[in-house]
């Protein structure tokens, strides 16, 4: 009987944690949708502007938060317990990833999109990959991926952050 009460208590904590997480995620997403709506949605040539990408991403994020909350409230979601998935060892990697993303975004205005993404991809692949990759492969990927992204955005006429001292 005691085990059943403990199990019921843990399920309630898991459910409440998930609902609070969904609520916070939804509110943050709506806040960022409002912020991104202030950016230009279209450039002068009537092509997509810099505000469309964050608007779409955070709108999808808000919709997924609502979907997850509905799944939890109706009991249709996964039966996995949050307590089985939340441990310091498991959440350490995502926090370090968010830290690296934050640093890369902070460097955007200083060294530009291409160089900050090169540094991000290099550190992510070289220091934080599950298996050790060869250095030439890491260097090639950390140059090819940002340059490809830059070229694709350039063809879409979407300007990416670049400091004045860089030629691109």
PyMOL commands that set and color helices and strands:
alter all, ss='L'
color gray80, all
select helices_A, chain A and resi 2-37+51-74+82-85+88-127+135-155
alter helices_A, ss='H'
color red, helices_A
deselect
rebuild
show_as cartoon
